[in-house]
Amino acid sequence: VSPNRKSLLKGKVMDLITHTTTLPLLFGCLGIFGLFRLLQWMRTKAYLRNAVVVITGATSGLGRECARVFHAAGAKLVLCGRNVEALEELSRELAASQGQTHKPHTVTFDLSDPGAISVAATKILQCFGYVDILINNAGISFRGTITDTTVDVDRKLMETNYFGPVALTKALLPSMVKRKQGHIVTISSIQGKISIPFRSAYAASKHATQAFFDCLRAEMEQDAIEVTVISPGYIHTNLSVNAVTGDGSIYGAMDKNTAQGRSPAEVALDVLAAVGKRKKDVVLADFLPSVAVYLRTLAPGLFFKVMASRARKERKSKNS
């Protein structure tokens, strides 16, 4: 047999082996991956179906969209907020949706009022007798310079964004520990991991939130209580419009970054997936903010220079 014919024969044998082993292996891997995703989806669906889910700040923005997607997943909802009319309207809307049997309950209270939280927690527990998942979503934002911001504004942000969720969590936690079952979810922010100029009060409240719930996760592991912290980037909501300024007045404008942010409906689906998979810490931000989180840890000097440059540009833009 000639060398050329040997080479040709060898090539055909190799091609045959490749086609008979690689393709089945490839399809096998795809099949296993597909089966894994299916099982994961079924597990998430089972976890959320008929679960009692409490959502604070449910009347607008991300909270409203979370109410819709969790209700669609078959959860029993307790919707919380300050506006009783808006809560009732949302409850009627969800109850009228097809294919759902659980009419949402509503509990009206102000998360920034310390005296209202224990009463609200009692009302929440009376709705279904227990809570499976608490989603701490309510919060307010801030725009202003540190030198022009009163301490009362700092306290207002901490009361709503930090002390409120902490107090509600502590009020509902004993019932979860007693059942050895529960899931605490907190909607933080990318600014709970990095700080950007002119957001001091907001970033401080979110940093405190991240720290508290990280500690809670460790302490509650022995009681089988799940803790998830979700840190979104910019979301196209009225958060910046309703933000407070240094003197306590309302900012009343939508930032460019906020206007270009992700839709709350899209983020709500990511929240649903993170809760269903019982993830512990999730960043839902674009590439650059996500990189900044690592930059703050790995190259803090560079990070500080970038933030200082951003502060100069923002100050110059406002003064021009």
C-alpha distance (Angstrom), angle and dihedral (degrees) to the residues before:
residue distance angle dihedral
V1 . . .
S2 3.81 . .
P3 3.82 120.6 .
N4 3.83 91.1 -117.5
R5 3.77 91.7 53.0
K6 3.81 90.5 47.7
S7 3.80 90.3 52.7
L8 3.80 91.5 48.0
L9 3.79 91.7 48.7
K10 3.80 91.2 47.5
G11 3.81 90.5 50.8
K12 3.80 92.0 51.6
V13 3.80 91.2 49.2
M14 3.82 90.5 50.7
D15 3.80 91.4 47.7
L16 3.80 89.6 50.9
I17 3.80 92.0 49.6
T18 3.81 90.9 47.1
H19 3.80 93.1 50.4
T20 3.78 94.0 44.1
T21 3.83 96.3 48.0
T22 3.79 109.4 24.0
L23 3.78 99.0 50.9
P24 3.82 95.4 47.6
L25 3.80 88.7 45.5
L26 3.80 90.9 50.2
F27 3.79 93.6 48.1
G28 3.78 89.5 44.3
C29 3.80 91.4 55.1
L30 3.80 91.1 47.2
G31 3.78 89.5 49.7
I32 3.80 92.5 50.8
F33 3.80 90.7 47.7
G34 3.80 91.2 48.7
L35 3.80 91.0 48.7
F36 3.80 90.3 49.2
R37 3.82 91.2 51.9
L38 3.79 91.1 47.2
L39 3.80 92.3 50.9
Q40 3.80 89.8 46.5
W41 3.80 90.8 51.0
M42 3.81 92.0 48.2
R43 3.79 90.8 48.7
T44 3.81 91.2 50.5
K45 3.79 91.8 47.7
A46 3.80 92.0 49.5
Y47 3.82 91.2 47.3
L48 3.82 93.2 54.3
R49 3.80 101.1 36.1
N50 3.83 109.6 103.8
A51 3.81 91.3 -5.1
V52 3.81 114.4 144.0
V53 3.80 104.4 -120.6
V54 3.82 123.3 -172.5
I55 3.81 116.5 -160.4
T56 3.80 122.7 -171.4
G57 3.80 120.4 -157.7
A58 3.80 87.4 26.7
T59 3.80 99.1 152.9
S60 3.80 100.4 76.3
G61 3.77 147.0 15.2
L62 3.78 118.2 -3.1
G63 3.80 93.5 -5.8
R64 3.80 92.3 58.1
E65 3.80 92.1 48.5
C66 3.81 91.1 47.3
A67 3.79 88.1 53.8
R68 3.80 89.7 54.4
V69 3.81 97.5 48.0
F70 3.81 95.5 42.6
H71 3.80 90.3 47.7
A72 3.81 89.7 50.0
A73 3.82 87.7 51.8
G74 3.80 89.1 59.5
A75 3.80 100.0 -102.5
K76 3.80 124.3 151.6
L77 3.79 103.6 -122.0
V78 3.78 134.0 -148.7
L79 3.81 106.0 -170.0
C80 3.80 117.1 -156.4
G81 3.79 131.7 -168.8
R82 3.79 145.7 117.0
N83 3.81 98.7 -98.3
V84 3.80 111.4 75.2
E85 3.82 94.0 -171.3
A86 3.81 92.9 51.7
L87 3.81 91.3 47.5
E88 3.80 92.6 50.8
E89 3.79 91.1 47.2
L90 3.81 91.5 52.8
S91 3.80 91.1 45.8
R92 3.81 91.2 53.4
E93 3.79 91.4 46.9
L94 3.80 92.9 52.7
A95 3.79 93.9 42.4
A96 3.82 89.4 54.7
S97 3.81 93.6 53.3
Q98 3.78 114.7 109.2
G99 3.77 123.8 -105.0
Q100 3.81 96.6 21.0
T101 3.80 124.8 111.7
H102 3.81 103.0 -179.4
K103 3.80 115.1 89.3
P104 3.81 108.6 -151.5
H105 3.79 119.9 -117.5
T106 3.80 121.8 -139.9
V107 3.80 132.0 -145.0
T108 3.80 118.3 -173.7
F109 3.80 119.9 -152.3
D110 3.80 142.9 126.6
L111 3.79 112.0 -108.3
S112 3.81 90.5 -154.7
D113 3.83 91.0 60.7
P114 3.82 107.6 86.9
G115 3.78 92.7 -164.1
A116 3.81 93.0 55.9
I117 3.78 98.5 55.2
S118 3.80 101.8 73.1
V119 3.83 90.0 48.2
A120 3.81 90.1 47.9
A121 3.82 91.5 49.5
T122 3.80 90.0 54.3
K123 3.81 90.9 50.9
I124 3.82 90.9 47.3
L125 3.81 91.7 53.6
Q126 3.79 90.9 47.5
C127 3.82 91.2 60.0
F128 3.82 96.3 71.3
G129 3.80 103.4 -8.8
Y130 3.80 94.7 -108.0
V131 3.82 143.9 28.5
D132 3.80 124.5 -124.8
I133 3.80 99.9 178.8
L134 3.80 128.8 20.1
I135 3.81 115.1 -165.5
N136 3.81 110.4 -163.3
N137 3.79 98.6 -158.8
A138 3.82 107.4 140.1
G139 3.79 117.4 105.7
I140 3.78 147.2 130.4
S141 3.79 131.4 -129.6
F142 3.79 134.8 -138.0
R143 3.80 139.8 -143.1
G144 3.79 122.7 -172.2
T145 3.78 150.3 84.4
I146 3.78 119.9 -79.8
T147 3.81 92.9 -125.5
D148 3.81 92.2 55.1
T149 3.81 96.6 43.4
T150 3.80 120.4 98.3
V151 3.79 119.7 -137.5
D152 3.80 88.1 -120.2
V153 3.81 88.4 66.4
D154 3.81 90.9 49.9
R155 3.80 88.4 51.8
K156 3.81 92.1 47.7
L157 3.81 91.1 54.9
M158 3.80 92.4 46.7
E159 3.81 91.9 47.3
T160 3.81 93.7 53.9
N161 3.81 102.3 32.1
Y162 3.80 100.5 35.0
F163 3.81 117.6 12.6
G164 3.82 93.3 40.5
P165 3.82 96.3 55.4
V166 3.80 90.9 40.0
A167 3.81 92.1 52.0
L168 3.81 93.6 46.8
T169 3.80 91.1 46.8
K170 3.81 91.4 50.7
A171 3.80 90.8 47.9
L172 3.82 93.4 53.4
L173 3.80 98.4 34.6
P174 3.85 98.5 81.6
S175 3.81 91.5 60.1
M176 3.82 89.7 51.3
V177 3.80 92.9 47.8
K178 3.80 90.1 49.4
R179 3.82 90.1 55.2
K180 3.83 92.7 39.2
Q181 3.77 85.9 -131.6
G182 3.80 134.4 97.4
H183 3.77 146.7 104.0
I184 3.80 126.4 -136.4
V185 3.81 114.0 -159.6
T186 3.79 122.3 -173.8
I187 3.78 125.1 -169.4
S188 3.78 102.1 -146.5
S189 3.81 123.5 159.6
I190 3.78 140.6 -115.6
Q191 3.80 81.5 -102.9
G192 3.78 88.0 67.6
K193 3.80 85.5 70.7
I194 3.82 102.2 33.4
S195 3.81 131.4 23.9
I196 3.79 123.6 -135.6
P197 3.83 127.1 -166.7
F198 3.82 120.8 -84.3
R199 3.82 93.4 17.8
S200 3.83 97.7 84.2
A201 3.82 99.8 132.3
Y202 3.80 92.8 43.7
A203 3.80 95.4 45.5
A204 3.81 91.1 46.7
S205 3.81 91.7 53.1
K206 3.80 91.7 48.8
H207 3.82 93.4 46.4
A208 3.81 88.2 53.6
T209 3.80 89.9 47.9
Q210 3.81 92.2 52.2
A211 3.80 91.8 49.9
F212 3.81 95.2 47.6
F213 3.79 96.0 49.1
D214 3.81 92.5 43.9
C215 3.81 87.2 57.4
L216 3.79 91.0 44.8
R217 3.81 91.0 53.6
A218 3.79 91.6 55.5
E219 3.80 94.7 45.4
M220 3.81 95.2 45.5
E221 3.80 96.3 49.9
Q222 3.80 90.5 91.2
D223 3.82 90.0 56.2
A224 3.84 95.0 48.1
I225 3.81 92.1 -115.0
E226 3.81 113.4 149.3
V227 3.82 120.7 -141.9
T228 3.81 122.7 -164.5
V229 3.81 125.3 -177.2
I230 3.80 114.6 -166.1
S231 3.81 119.0 -165.8
P232 3.81 113.1 -167.4
G233 3.77 125.6 -172.7
Y234 3.79 121.4 -141.1
I235 3.81 115.6 -21.2
H236 3.80 123.6 -170.1
T237 3.82 97.4 -115.5
N238 3.80 136.7 114.9
L239 3.82 91.7 -94.9
S240 3.81 93.0 114.9
V241 3.81 92.3 40.8
N242 3.81 90.2 56.5
A243 3.82 94.2 39.7
V244 3.79 118.6 123.6
T245 3.79 123.1 -124.5
G246 3.80 132.3 -142.2
D247 3.80 94.0 -78.3
G248 3.80 94.8 42.7
S249 3.80 97.3 -101.0
I250 3.80 122.3 130.4
Y251 3.81 117.0 -91.7
G252 3.80 91.6 -143.1
A253 3.80 100.0 -168.6
M254 3.79 136.7 92.7
D255 3.79 114.1 -122.8
K256 3.78 119.3 -130.2
N257 3.80 91.2 -118.8
T258 3.80 91.0 50.1
A259 3.80 91.6 48.5
Q260 3.81 88.9 53.0
G261 3.80 93.5 45.4
R262 3.78 128.0 114.5
S263 3.79 119.3 -78.3
P264 3.82 114.4 -97.0
A265 3.81 89.6 -128.2
E266 3.81 90.6 59.2
V267 3.81 93.1 46.7
A268 3.81 90.8 47.7
L269 3.80 89.9 58.8
D270 3.81 89.0 52.2
V271 3.80 89.5 50.2
L272 3.80 90.1 50.6
A273 3.81 90.8 51.2
A274 3.82 93.2 46.9
V275 3.80 92.2 50.1
G276 3.79 93.0 44.7
K277 3.81 90.8 51.8
R278 3.82 90.1 44.1
K279 3.77 92.9 -128.7
K280 3.78 116.2 -178.6
D281 3.81 104.8 -146.3
V282 3.79 124.8 10.3
V283 3.81 131.1 -178.2
L284 3.81 113.5 -158.5
A285 3.79 99.4 -175.5
D286 3.79 138.8 117.5
F287 3.80 123.2 -93.7
L288 3.83 99.8 -89.2
P289 3.83 97.4 48.7
S290 3.80 89.2 45.9
V291 3.80 90.3 51.7
A292 3.81 89.6 48.2
V293 3.81 89.8 60.1
Y294 3.80 90.0 60.4
L295 3.80 92.7 38.6
R296 3.82 90.0 57.7
T297 3.81 89.1 57.9
L298 3.79 102.7 34.8
A299 3.82 101.1 35.0
P300 3.81 108.0 17.0
G301 3.80 93.9 163.7
L302 3.79 91.4 58.3
F303 3.81 91.3 44.4
F304 3.82 91.8 53.4
K305 3.81 91.0 50.4
V306 3.80 91.0 51.2
M307 3.81 91.6 50.2
A308 3.82 92.0 47.1
S309 3.80 89.4 51.6
R310 3.79 90.1 49.7
A311 3.81 90.6 51.1
R312 3.82 91.3 52.0
K313 3.81 91.8 49.6
E314 3.81 93.9 48.0
R315 3.81 92.2 47.0
K316 3.79 91.3 48.5
S317 3.81 91.2 48.2
K318 3.81 91.9 52.0
N319 3.79 93.3 47.0
S320 3.81 95.3 47.8
